[in-house]
């Protein structure tokens, strides 16, 4: 039986958990996740975990933050003058905003703090700095 390798298109079901067991994402209720190993369509830790698996095989992989959504970077937290936002925006800590970028693609940021004069934005991925556990079932190798 062929094992998954770099360049293969694979379909997997997965459940992603934080270290405390909290599920942050799962494909088991939806369509399987489909990606090509090596094309950086998913986190590196998932690609690495699938390499060498056979169709039908399941495994649990521990993914360190640097192979998941990266380490948390303090320099990606910025304080912006409140006047840079629309007056009717009811900004609240924990809220997510999409900030338009050149080329049309936006960046999702989280509002970390709001004062009368400033808004603190966190551009880190919400799972940055977190080690993950992935329960993976390789369904198909193409």
C-alpha positions, 0 to 999 in steps of 0.5 A: 500500500502506498504511503503519503508523500510530498506532492500527493493530494490527500483527504483527511478528517481531523480534530484539532485540540489545544493542550487542555483538550479544548477542540478548536476545529474539526472536519468530521462533521463536514467534508474532509480536508483536501490538500497537496502535501508540500503546497503549504495549504495547511500548517506544516505540522499537519503536512509532516504528520500525514507523510508516511501514513497509509489510507485508512490509517489514524494517528494523533500528532503533537504539533508545536506552535512553530509548526502550527500557527507560529510563535506569538510575536509581540511586535504584531500588536499595534496601537492605532489612534481611535480617529483611524476608525469609522466613528460609528464602529463600536469597537470592543475587546475580543472583536475581529475586524478585517482590515483591507490591504493593497491587492484586495485581500484583507487581514483579520485582526483582533481588537485587544484593547480599546480606550477613548483615544486608541485601539490596540490591534493584535495581528497574530493568528488566534492560535499563535503560540499554542501547541496543538494536538491533531487527531488525523484519519487519512481517508485517501491518497491521490 
